[in-house]
Amino acid sequence: MKISDLKKDGGSYAEQYWRLYESAFPSEEKKPVPFMEELYRKGITEFLVLEEKHEFAGLVILMKYEGVVLLDYFAVTESIRGKGIGSEVLSALLELYRDWKFVVEIEALVPEAGNLQERIRRKSFYMKNGLKETGVFAYVYETDFEILSSDGQLTYEQYVQFLTDTMGSFLLEAGKIHRIAAL
């Protein structure tokens, strides 16, 4: 598995990258690409390409700020899901950012969710790959999230501060900041 920067080494995959972004995530959870591009120019966002056997295999979008890295979006192409690629990538990211607080937002295990089994599988994936529960839950982007981290240490206030510091103006303009609330 090769992991490279979309803007530097993986530019030939840009069309596949953004097509996967559009198809893999619910519309209410996606940030506008121009906004993410702005964060990239500020050094906050990273766009990583996953490549397996010289073919596009997936995407990772990270947000980094003051010692915290948030796995914002992570998707493997459908044709290679379930083959260990996700675990391999997550392991590499955790190693790369071992000196950072590594944070992941997952959809909370809300019983009335239409995709509860998918949510359970997703949480199981992250937990078996070393992420830990923080006890922090939030409602952001019209979605109930549970927050996991590499060390299990994160407060709700730290989470909100990270979002505010990295995306404050966007959250305010998009009317999302008022939706942040503990469950």
Z-matrix of the N, CA and C atoms (Angstrom, degrees):
N
C 1 1.457
C 2 1.519 1 108.05
N 3 1.285 2 116.09 1 128.54
C 4 1.463 3 122.04 2 176.24
C 5 1.533 4 107.74 3 -108.80
N 6 1.322 5 115.77 4 135.39
C 7 1.464 6 121.93 5 176.40
C 8 1.514 7 106.62 6 -119.45
N 9 1.328 8 116.65 7 123.76
C 10 1.462 9 120.04 8 -178.92
C 11 1.526 10 110.63 9 -139.05
N 12 1.309 11 114.95 10 165.13
C 13 1.463 12 122.65 11 179.47
C 14 1.524 13 109.08 12 -78.68
N 15 1.321 14 117.33 13 123.00
C 16 1.466 15 121.74 14 -179.63
C 17 1.518 16 111.18 15 -55.51
N 18 1.323 17 117.63 16 -40.94
C 19 1.453 18 121.85 17 -174.19
C 20 1.529 19 112.72 18 -75.74
N 21 1.348 20 116.48 19 -22.26
C 22 1.459 21 119.29 20 -175.98
C 23 1.523 22 112.21 21 -107.09
N 24 1.323 23 116.54 22 -55.52
C 25 1.457 24 120.22 23 -172.33
C 26 1.524 25 114.74 24 -108.33
N 27 1.323 26 117.00 25 -21.19
C 28 1.462 27 119.84 26 -172.21
C 29 1.505 28 114.45 27 -112.25
N 30 1.330 29 116.93 28 22.31
C 31 1.462 30 120.98 29 -175.62
C 32 1.512 31 114.78 30 -57.91
N 33 1.325 32 117.11 31 -26.66
C 34 1.461 33 119.46 32 -179.26
C 35 1.533 34 111.45 33 -68.41
N 36 1.316 35 116.89 34 -13.94
C 37 1.461 36 121.13 35 179.67
C 38 1.530 37 112.78 36 -99.54
N 39 1.296 38 118.23 37 8.61
C 40 1.466 39 121.32 38 -173.45
C 41 1.528 40 112.73 39 -55.17
N 42 1.309 41 117.81 40 -44.80
C 43 1.468 42 119.97 41 -177.92
C 44 1.532 43 110.77 42 -63.50
N 45 1.327 44 117.82 43 -45.27
C 46 1.462 45 121.89 44 179.10
C 47 1.529 46 110.42 45 -65.40
N 48 1.317 47 115.51 46 -38.80
C 49 1.461 48 122.15 47 -179.14
C 50 1.518 49 110.40 48 -58.38
N 51 1.331 50 116.96 49 -53.01
C 52 1.461 51 120.47 50 -176.31
C 53 1.522 52 112.27 51 -74.28
N 54 1.315 53 117.52 52 -27.41
C 55 1.468 54 120.29 53 174.71
C 56 1.538 55 109.53 54 -66.67
N 57 1.345 56 117.18 55 -42.66
C 58 1.466 57 120.26 56 176.91
C 59 1.523 58 110.42 57 -64.71
N 60 1.323 59 117.21 58 -41.35
C 61 1.469 60 120.45 59 177.60
C 62 1.528 61 110.05 60 -56.47
N 63 1.322 62 116.66 61 -46.96
C 64 1.469 63 120.89 62 -177.89
C 65 1.525 64 112.14 63 -65.16
N 66 1.322 65 117.57 64 -35.70
C 67 1.463 66 119.65 65 -174.65
C 68 1.532 67 114.03 66 -90.13
N 69 1.315 68 118.24 67 -23.14
C 70 1.468 69 120.49 68 -171.59
C 71 1.525 70 114.84 69 -88.86
N 72 1.323 71 118.13 70 -15.43
C 73 1.462 72 120.16 71 -173.32
C 74 1.524 73 110.92 72 -125.61
N 75 1.337 74 116.78 73 144.35
C 76 1.469 75 120.27 74 177.95
C 77 1.535 76 110.65 75 -60.40
N 78 1.301 77 116.42 76 143.74
C 79 1.465 78 120.82 77 -175.89
C 80 1.519 79 112.33 78 -57.14
N 81 1.345 80 117.93 79 -36.57
C 82 1.464 81 119.52 80 -177.57
C 83 1.534 82 112.11 81 -71.21
N 84 1.339 83 117.86 82 -15.65
C 85 1.460 84 120.94 83 -179.51
C 86 1.536 85 112.95 84 -97.47
N 87 1.319 86 117.06 85 -8.78
C 88 1.472 87 119.76 86 -176.43
C 89 1.520 88 111.15 87 -87.00
N 90 1.322 89 114.46 88 138.05
C 91 1.456 90 121.05 89 172.33
C 92 1.524 91 107.88 90 -90.17
N 93 1.316 92 117.17 91 149.65
C 94 1.466 93 118.87 92 176.42
C 95 1.534 94 110.50 93 -62.77
N 96 1.321 95 115.92 94 137.31
C 97 1.465 96 120.74 95 -178.68
C 98 1.532 97 111.44 96 -57.71
N 99 1.341 98 120.71 97 -42.77
C 100 1.472 99 118.73 98 178.83
C 101 1.535 100 112.93 99 -58.74
N 102 1.320 101 117.21 100 -35.92
C 103 1.457 102 120.37 101 177.45
C 104 1.526 103 110.28 102 -65.85
N 105 1.330 104 116.70 103 -44.13
C 106 1.467 105 119.44 104 178.61
C 107 1.527 106 110.87 105 -65.29
N 108 1.320 107 116.87 106 -34.93
C 109 1.478 108 120.83 107 176.47
C 110 1.530 109 109.81 108 -62.41
N 111 1.316 110 116.71 109 -39.43
C 112 1.471 111 121.04 110 177.52
C 113 1.534 112 110.17 111 -63.00
N 114 1.327 113 116.83 112 -42.93
C 115 1.461 114 120.39 113 177.57
C 116 1.523 115 111.18 114 -64.96
N 117 1.326 116 117.09 115 -33.43
C 118 1.464 117 121.17 116 176.41
C 119 1.534 118 109.84 117 -63.15
N 120 1.329 119 116.03 118 -45.49
C 121 1.476 120 120.12 119 179.55
C 122 1.528 121 111.27 120 -62.24
N 123 1.317 122 117.24 121 -28.71
C 124 1.468 123 121.69 122 178.55
C 125 1.528 124 112.09 123 -84.13
N 126 1.325 125 117.31 124 -3.94
C 127 1.460 126 121.10 125 -179.50
C 128 1.520 127 114.22 126 81.99
N 129 1.316 128 117.64 127 14.02
C 130 1.464 129 121.59 128 -178.88
C 131 1.530 130 111.43 129 -90.92
N 132 1.312 131 116.92 130 -40.43
C 133 1.460 132 121.72 131 -176.07
C 134 1.522 133 110.80 132 -103.75
N 135 1.324 134 115.01 133 143.53
C 136 1.461 135 122.40 134 171.89
C 137 1.513 136 107.88 135 -121.39
N 138 1.328 137 116.31 136 137.00
C 139 1.462 138 122.68 137 174.81
C 140 1.519 139 107.10 138 -109.85
N 141 1.321 140 117.01 139 110.37
C 142 1.458 141 120.96 140 -177.99
C 143 1.523 142 110.34 141 -109.65
N 144 1.334 143 114.82 142 136.84
C 145 1.458 144 123.04 143 177.92
C 146 1.521 145 108.51 144 -100.33
N 147 1.312 146 116.31 145 136.18
C 148 1.458 147 122.20 146 173.19
C 149 1.525 148 107.57 147 -101.93
N 150 1.313 149 115.37 148 130.38
C 151 1.455 150 120.36 149 -178.05
C 152 1.527 151 108.55 150 -131.25
N 153 1.314 152 116.37 151 131.01
C 154 1.468 153 122.52 152 179.00
C 155 1.524 154 107.70 153 -128.84
N 156 1.319 155 116.07 154 122.91
C 157 1.470 156 121.96 155 179.89
C 158 1.522 157 111.28 156 53.03
N 159 1.328 158 115.56 157 46.15
C 160 1.469 159 123.79 158 177.12
C 161 1.526 160 113.95 159 62.06
N 162 1.342 161 115.78 160 25.81
C 163 1.457 162 120.14 161 176.83
C 164 1.518 163 109.21 162 -130.23
N 165 1.321 164 115.92 163 149.78
C 166 1.450 165 121.94 164 177.97
C 167 1.527 166 109.05 165 -59.87
N 168 1.350 167 116.77 166 128.89
C 169 1.461 168 120.42 167 -176.44
C 170 1.524 169 112.88 168 -122.41
N 171 1.333 170 118.45 169 -14.28
C 172 1.451 171 118.62 170 179.89
C 173 1.503 172 113.38 171 161.84
N 174 1.324 173 114.57 172 -172.66
C 175 1.459 174 120.61 173 -176.62
C 176 1.514 175 110.99 174 -139.56
N 177 1.307 176 114.39 175 151.81
C 178 1.460 177 123.02 176 171.85
C 179 1.524 178 106.32 177 -135.25
N 180 1.325 179 116.35 178 131.51
C 181 1.458 180 121.36 179 173.25
C 182 1.526 181 106.32 180 -122.89
N 183 1.317 182 115.29 181 121.44
C 184 1.463 183 122.20 182 -178.59
C 185 1.516 184 109.48 183 -113.95
N 186 1.319 185 116.20 184 151.43
C 187 1.465 186 121.94 185 168.25
C 188 1.519 187 106.43 186 -120.95
N 189 1.334 188 115.90 187 129.62
C 190 1.462 189 121.43 188 -176.76
C 191 1.516 190 109.43 189 -125.38
N 192 1.353 191 113.85 190 136.50
C 193 1.456 192 118.29 191 178.58
C 194 1.517 193 109.34 192 -164.80
N 195 1.306 194 116.23 193 125.31
C 196 1.463 195 123.96 194 173.69
C 197 1.530 196 113.96 195 44.70
N 198 1.330 197 116.20 196 54.93
C 199 1.454 198 121.15 197 173.48
C 200 1.514 199 115.80 198 83.42
N 201 1.328 200 117.12 199 3.03
C 202 1.464 201 121.58 200 177.92
C 203 1.523 202 107.97 201 -118.92
N 204 1.320 203 115.95 202 134.51
C 205 1.462 204 120.75 203 173.42
C 206 1.524 205 107.62 204 -123.02
N 207 1.320 206 115.46 205 126.44
C 208 1.462 207 122.68 206 179.86
C 209 1.520 208 108.56 207 -105.37
N 210 1.330 209 116.13 208 123.78
C 211 1.458 210 121.03 209 172.62
C 212 1.524 211 105.62 210 -76.53
N 213 1.322 212 115.55 211 94.74
C 214 1.460 213 121.81 212 -171.68
C 215 1.531 214 111.48 213 -76.60
N 216 1.318 215 116.77 214 -46.71
C 217 1.461 216 122.18 215 178.80
C 218 1.524 217 108.36 216 -141.84
N 219 1.327 218 115.82 217 139.36
C 220 1.458 219 121.70 218 -179.16
C 221 1.513 220 106.90 219 -148.98
N 222 1.326 221 117.13 220 119.38
C 223 1.464 222 120.83 221 179.58
C 224 1.523 223 109.54 222 -146.49
N 225 1.309 224 114.26 223 138.09
C 226 1.459 225 122.29 224 174.58
C 227 1.519 226 106.16 225 -108.69
N 228 1.333 227 116.64 226 143.33
C 229 1.462 228 119.35 227 -179.83
C 230 1.529 229 110.08 228 -58.52
N 231 1.301 230 114.82 229 145.25
C 232 1.468 231 121.11 230 -173.95
C 233 1.525 232 112.39 231 -57.05
N 234 1.319 233 118.10 232 -36.57
C 235 1.466 234 121.12 233 -175.42
C 236 1.523 235 113.99 234 -65.58
N 237 1.334 236 118.01 235 -19.79
C 238 1.467 237 119.24 236 -178.82
C 239 1.533 238 113.14 237 -119.25
N 240 1.320 239 117.87 238 10.21
C 241 1.463 240 120.52 239 176.81
C 242 1.531 241 109.98 240 -64.80
N 243 1.321 242 114.72 241 148.59
C 244 1.454 243 119.82 242 177.66
C 245 1.517 244 114.38 243 81.59
N 246 1.335 245 117.44 244 9.95
C 247 1.465 246 120.92 245 -178.08
C 248 1.527 247 112.54 246 -111.83
N 249 1.341 248 116.53 247 15.48
C 250 1.452 249 119.72 248 176.76
C 251 1.515 250 115.70 249 88.62
N 252 1.316 251 117.17 250 -1.80
C 253 1.469 252 121.17 251 -178.84
C 254 1.531 253 110.30 252 -63.45
N 255 1.330 254 116.93 253 -44.40
C 256 1.461 255 120.73 254 -179.17
C 257 1.518 256 111.69 255 -59.53
N 258 1.317 257 117.29 256 -44.14
C 259 1.469 258 121.01 257 178.43
C 260 1.519 259 111.00 258 -64.02
N 261 1.311 260 115.94 259 -41.12
C 262 1.472 261 120.46 260 178.78
C 263 1.532 262 110.99 261 -61.72
N 264 1.316 263 116.47 262 -44.82
C 265 1.464 264 121.05 263 -179.70
C 266 1.519 265 110.60 264 -66.45
N 267 1.321 266 117.26 265 -46.07
C 268 1.458 267 120.47 266 -179.43
C 269 1.525 268 110.51 267 -61.07
N 270 1.310 269 117.48 268 -42.33
C 271 1.465 270 121.44 269 177.44
C 272 1.529 271 110.58 270 -59.64
N 273 1.326 272 116.72 271 -43.91
C 274 1.471 273 120.87 272 179.07
C 275 1.531 274 111.05 273 -64.05
N 276 1.323 275 117.06 274 -40.35
C 277 1.468 276 120.48 275 179.42
C 278 1.525 277 111.32 276 -67.02
N 279 1.330 278 116.30 277 -42.61
C 280 1.466 279 119.57 278 178.63
C 281 1.527 280 110.92 279 -62.72
N 282 1.314 281 117.08 280 -36.50
C 283 1.467 282 120.53 281 177.18
C 284 1.535 283 110.21 282 -69.86
N 285 1.315 284 116.41 283 -45.74
C 286 1.464 285 121.03 284 -179.75
C 287 1.529 286 111.31 285 -59.27
N 288 1.321 287 117.17 286 -37.90
C 289 1.465 288 122.38 287 -177.41
C 290 1.534 289 111.50 288 -109.26
N 291 1.314 290 117.15 289 33.68
C 292 1.471 291 121.50 290 -177.61
C 293 1.526 292 112.31 291 -62.35
N 294 1.334 293 118.16 292 -24.33
C 295 1.463 294 121.06 293 179.25
C 296 1.527 295 112.34 294 -93.14
N 297 1.314 296 117.13 295 5.81
C 298 1.454 297 123.42 296 179.29
C 299 1.528 298 108.83 297 -111.63
N 300 1.308 299 116.50 298 159.20
C 301 1.469 300 120.80 299 168.83
C 302 1.535 301 104.95 300 -81.60
N 303 1.331 302 116.30 301 114.02
C 304 1.459 303 122.42 302 -176.72
C 305 1.521 304 107.92 303 -95.47
N 306 1.330 305 117.85 304 122.30
C 307 1.461 306 123.52 305 -172.31
C 308 1.531 307 109.77 306 -122.93
N 309 1.332 308 114.70 307 141.09
C 310 1.465 309 121.60 308 178.23
C 311 1.526 310 108.56 309 -132.61
N 312 1.329 311 116.13 310 135.19
C 313 1.464 312 122.08 311 172.56
C 314 1.530 313 106.97 312 -100.06
N 315 1.324 314 116.41 313 128.38
C 316 1.464 315 120.13 314 173.88
C 317 1.516 316 108.22 315 -125.59
N 318 1.309 317 116.15 316 152.68
C 319 1.453 318 119.51 317 176.09
C 320 1.526 319 108.47 318 -62.50
N 321 1.328 320 115.52 319 130.01
C 322 1.460 321 120.95 320 -178.29
C 323 1.529 322 110.80 321 -64.00
N 324 1.318 323 115.65 322 152.47
C 325 1.459 324 121.71 323 -179.27
C 326 1.525 325 109.87 324 -81.80
N 327 1.317 326 114.05 325 71.03
C 328 1.462 327 121.96 326 -179.78
C 329 1.528 328 107.69 327 -87.02
N 330 1.352 329 117.67 328 120.15
C 331 1.473 330 120.52 329 -174.65
C 332 1.529 331 114.46 330 -53.69
N 333 1.320 332 118.11 331 -34.12
C 334 1.462 333 119.60 332 -177.36
C 335 1.537 334 113.61 333 -83.67
N 336 1.332 335 117.26 334 1.61
C 337 1.462 336 120.84 335 178.90
C 338 1.527 337 109.84 336 -64.53
N 339 1.305 338 115.39 337 138.09
C 340 1.464 339 120.47 338 178.97
C 341 1.518 340 113.01 339 -67.28
N 342 1.320 341 116.98 340 -20.89
C 343 1.465 342 121.07 341 -177.71
C 344 1.537 343 111.10 342 -118.28
N 345 1.320 344 117.26 343 40.93
C 346 1.464 345 121.05 344 -174.86
C 347 1.519 346 112.32 345 -57.35
N 348 1.320 347 119.12 346 -42.89
C 349 1.468 348 120.87 347 -178.96
C 350 1.533 349 111.00 348 -63.75
N 351 1.309 350 117.08 349 -38.38
C 352 1.472 351 121.28 350 176.49
C 353 1.528 352 109.89 351 -63.66
N 354 1.320 353 116.71 352 -42.15
C 355 1.463 354 121.10 353 178.85
C 356 1.530 355 111.16 354 -63.13
N 357 1.329 356 116.23 355 -40.55
C 358 1.468 357 120.88 356 178.46
C 359 1.526 358 110.05 357 -63.47
N 360 1.332 359 117.17 358 -44.89
C 361 1.476 360 121.07 359 178.31
C 362 1.520 361 111.22 360 -61.60
N 363 1.332 362 115.98 361 -41.60
C 364 1.464 363 119.91 362 -178.95
C 365 1.531 364 110.72 363 -64.10
N 366 1.325 365 116.94 364 -45.19
C 367 1.461 366 119.36 365 179.33
C 368 1.526 367 110.16 366 -63.57
N 369 1.304 368 117.07 367 -42.71
C 370 1.461 369 121.28 368 178.72
C 371 1.530 370 110.68 369 -59.30
N 372 1.333 371 117.05 370 -42.32
C 373 1.463 372 121.81 371 178.34
C 374 1.523 373 110.44 372 -57.64
N 375 1.314 374 117.16 373 -50.90
C 376 1.465 375 120.11 374 -177.33
C 377 1.528 376 111.64 375 -67.04
N 378 1.310 377 117.10 376 -38.99
C 379 1.465 378 120.05 377 -179.31
C 380 1.534 379 110.64 378 -67.04
N 381 1.327 380 118.08 379 -42.72
C 382 1.470 381 119.74 380 -179.49
C 383 1.528 382 111.09 381 -69.50
N 384 1.319 383 116.69 382 -17.98
C 385 1.465 384 120.71 383 179.16
C 386 1.523 385 112.68 384 -100.17
N 387 1.324 386 116.95 385 18.89
C 388 1.454 387 120.58 386 168.74
C 389 1.517 388 117.84 387 102.69
N 390 1.336 389 119.12 388 -6.89
C 391 1.461 390 119.64 389 177.55
C 392 1.521 391 108.73 390 -77.45
N 393 1.321 392 115.57 391 154.83
C 394 1.458 393 121.07 392 -176.46
C 395 1.529 394 110.60 393 -128.09
N 396 1.311 395 115.62 394 151.38
C 397 1.459 396 120.97 395 176.49
C 398 1.525 397 109.26 396 -67.12
N 399 1.323 398 115.70 397 141.46
C 400 1.469 399 121.10 398 176.71
C 401 1.529 400 111.28 399 -105.48
N 402 1.321 401 116.72 400 -16.16
C 403 1.458 402 120.32 401 -174.07
C 404 1.519 403 112.33 402 82.05
N 405 1.346 404 116.55 403 6.16
C 406 1.461 405 121.46 404 -179.33
C 407 1.525 406 108.88 405 -99.32
N 408 1.325 407 114.83 406 131.10
C 409 1.457 408 122.84 407 176.24
C 410 1.523 409 107.16 408 -128.61
N 411 1.325 410 116.96 409 145.86
C 412 1.464 411 120.17 410 -179.41
C 413 1.523 412 109.79 411 -148.34
N 414 1.307 413 114.88 412 157.72
C 415 1.467 414 122.03 413 175.53
C 416 1.521 415 106.71 414 -114.19
N 417 1.322 416 115.89 415 104.53
C 418 1.462 417 122.21 416 -176.82
C 419 1.525 418 107.58 417 -135.08
N 420 1.319 419 117.03 418 142.96
C 421 1.471 420 121.27 419 178.19
C 422 1.524 421 111.45 420 54.61
N 423 1.331 422 115.93 421 41.37
C 424 1.465 423 121.45 422 176.71
C 425 1.532 424 112.09 423 61.90
N 426 1.327 425 117.13 424 23.87
C 427 1.460 426 121.22 425 -176.80
C 428 1.524 427 110.25 426 -135.95
N 429 1.325 428 116.11 427 138.80
C 430 1.456 429 121.47 428 173.23
C 431 1.515 430 108.67 429 -81.66
N 432 1.331 431 116.71 430 123.19
C 433 1.463 432 121.58 431 -179.44
C 434 1.517 433 111.03 432 -117.78
N 435 1.329 434 115.04 433 148.13
C 436 1.450 435 122.80 434 164.76
C 437 1.518 436 105.64 435 -108.70
N 438 1.317 437 116.81 436 138.71
C 439 1.458 438 120.95 437 -176.93
C 440 1.525 439 109.02 438 -105.23
N 441 1.335 440 115.59 439 125.79
C 442 1.455 441 123.09 440 176.46
C 443 1.520 442 108.21 441 -109.85
N 444 1.321 443 116.91 442 157.65
C 445 1.470 444 119.51 443 174.40
C 446 1.518 445 110.03 444 -145.96
N 447 1.312 446 115.14 445 165.94
C 448 1.460 447 121.16 446 -177.75
C 449 1.519 448 112.16 447 -65.37
N 450 1.331 449 117.54 448 -28.18
C 451 1.465 450 119.98 449 -178.92
C 452 1.531 451 113.22 450 -116.19
N 453 1.332 452 117.08 451 1.09
C 454 1.461 453 120.51 452 -179.61
C 455 1.519 454 113.81 453 74.45
N 456 1.320 455 116.08 454 6.27
C 457 1.465 456 121.14 455 -176.64
C 458 1.525 457 110.12 456 -110.77
N 459 1.309 458 116.30 457 109.55
C 460 1.462 459 121.92 458 175.71
C 461 1.516 460 106.90 459 -168.02
N 462 1.316 461 116.26 460 132.07
C 463 1.459 462 119.50 461 176.48
C 464 1.523 463 109.14 462 -97.06
N 465 1.301 464 114.72 463 160.95
C 466 1.457 465 120.11 464 175.65
C 467 1.529 466 110.21 465 -58.44
N 468 1.324 467 116.98 466 -41.02
C 469 1.465 468 121.44 467 -179.60
C 470 1.532 469 111.49 468 -63.05
N 471 1.337 470 116.94 469 -40.02
C 472 1.469 471 120.29 470 177.68
C 473 1.528 472 110.64 471 -64.80
N 474 1.315 473 116.66 472 -40.47
C 475 1.462 474 121.59 473 178.97
C 476 1.531 475 110.58 474 -62.29
N 477 1.315 476 116.25 475 -49.75
C 478 1.463 477 120.44 476 179.74
C 479 1.527 478 110.48 477 -62.16
N 480 1.322 479 117.18 478 -40.58
C 481 1.464 480 120.57 479 179.22
C 482 1.527 481 111.05 480 -62.46
N 483 1.332 482 117.62 481 -41.75
C 484 1.464 483 121.11 482 177.45
C 485 1.526 484 110.33 483 -59.43
N 486 1.341 485 116.76 484 -48.53
C 487 1.469 486 119.87 485 179.84
C 488 1.521 487 111.03 486 -62.00
N 489 1.310 488 116.74 487 -41.66
C 490 1.464 489 120.86 488 -179.62
C 491 1.527 490 111.11 489 -65.93
N 492 1.332 491 116.52 490 -43.73
C 493 1.467 492 120.75 491 -179.31
C 494 1.524 493 112.33 492 -66.19
N 495 1.324 494 117.62 493 -36.27
C 496 1.462 495 120.08 494 -176.41
C 497 1.523 496 113.39 495 -89.33
N 498 1.317 497 117.77 496 -33.09
C 499 1.462 498 120.24 497 -173.02
C 500 1.514 499 113.80 498 -132.02
N 501 1.303 500 118.67 499 16.62
C 502 1.455 501 122.51 500 -172.88
C 503 1.506 502 115.63 501 -45.27
N 504 1.321 503 117.72 502 -53.94
C 505 1.462 504 119.59 503 -175.95
C 506 1.526 505 110.71 504 -64.87
N 507 1.322 506 116.85 505 -39.13
C 508 1.462 507 120.11 506 178.70
C 509 1.522 508 110.65 507 -64.46
N 510 1.330 509 116.13 508 -45.78
C 511 1.460 510 119.74 509 -179.27
C 512 1.522 511 110.68 510 -61.27
N 513 1.324 512 117.08 511 -40.65
C 514 1.462 513 120.63 512 178.74
C 515 1.529 514 110.90 513 -66.55
N 516 1.340 515 116.29 514 -48.12
C 517 1.464 516 120.33 515 -178.12
C 518 1.526 517 111.69 516 -64.76
N 519 1.330 518 116.60 517 -36.47
C 520 1.460 519 120.69 518 -178.24
C 521 1.529 520 111.84 519 -84.43
N 522 1.331 521 116.42 520 -2.98
C 523 1.455 522 119.86 521 -179.91
C 524 1.513 523 113.27 522 72.04
N 525 1.342 524 117.79 523 23.16
C 526 1.461 525 120.87 524 -176.78
C 527 1.517 526 112.85 525 -93.45
N 528 1.318 527 118.13 526 -27.15
C 529 1.460 528 120.17 527 -173.02
C 530 1.525 529 111.40 528 -62.28
N 531 1.312 530 117.49 529 -34.57
C 532 1.459 531 119.04 530 -179.58
C 533 1.524 532 112.08 531 -71.28
N 534 1.315 533 116.96 532 -11.94
C 535 1.452 534 120.59 533 -179.39
C 536 1.511 535 112.50 534 -86.77
N 537 1.322 536 117.70 535 -8.65
C 538 1.459 537 120.38 536 179.35
C 539 1.531 538 107.72 537 -75.09
N 540 1.307 539 114.76 538 120.13
C 541 1.463 540 120.00 539 179.29
C 542 1.515 541 109.07 540 -158.47
N 543 1.297 542 116.82 541 144.82
C 544 1.458 543 120.44 542 178.50
C 545 1.523 544 108.89 543 -68.21
N 546 1.319 545 116.11 544 144.56
C 547 1.464 546 120.43 545 176.54
C 548 1.513 547 109.23 546 -81.91
